[in-house]
Amino acid sequence: MPGLAGVTATSSAPVLAGFSVRRADFADPRLGAFLGEHLADMAATSPPESVHALDLDGLNRPTVRLWTAYDGDVLVATGGIAVVHRPGGDQEPGHEELKSMRTHTGYRGRGLARAMVRLLLEDAAARGVRRVSLETGTEDYFAAARGLYASEGFLPCEPFGAYVPDENSAFMTRRL
């Protein structure tokens, strides 16, 4: 498999170093299955009250931009970015959150998640977003993700938006 040097753009769609990347097609059954695995992993790893992953309907909203990466016909990664909402539901202008970061188990460790994070940050910056935050787990299962986010400039922060303190959640943020 080619190395993942980063994000490039073509006239038809962005490319993650040899992978086809496009906005999610919510009618594609591969997406539903892929995200179903994501939700199952989260449910097996964290207590129910600490699972903040969105289901297919939660991602299929105008305030969420979900990207998919394919190796041929195989869905290998997803990454989303969603408008942050304050308690009560009001949007927080210029602040978005990473959501549904997942890489197919057979493709982990190859830089695909890093390239997806960079694509999402570039997408946000191009739309005038000033801050991107995220919530991930504190369990060992999430250690690689926390390391990736830190290496991409995310710093620990207090709960943001409608989140509340949770011993099973790590919150991180980055200014663009």
HELIX and SHEET records of a PDB file:
HELIX    1   1 PRO A   29  THR A   45  1                                  17    
HELIX    2   2 PRO A   48  SER A   50  5                                   3    
HELIX    3   3 LEU A   56  LEU A   59  1                                   4    
HELIX    4   4 THR A  105  TYR A  107  5                                   3    
HELIX    5   5 LEU A  112  ALA A  126  1                                  15    
HELIX    6   6 ASP A  140  PHE A  142  5                                   3    
HELIX    7   7 ALA A  143  SER A  151  1                                   9    
SHEET    1   A 9 VAL A   7  ALA A   9  0                                        
SHEET    2   A 9 PRO A  14  LEU A  16 -1                                        
SHEET    3   A 9 PHE A  19  ARG A  23 -1                                        
SHEET    4   A 9 VAL A  64  ASP A  71 -1                                        
SHEET    5   A 9 VAL A  74  HIS A  85 -1                                        
SHEET    6   A 9 GLN A  91  THR A 103 -1                                        
SHEET    7   A 9 ARG A 131  GLY A 137  1                                        
SHEET    8   A 9 SER A 169  ARG A 175 -1                                        
SHEET    9   A 9 LEU A 155  PRO A 156 -1                                        
END                                                                             
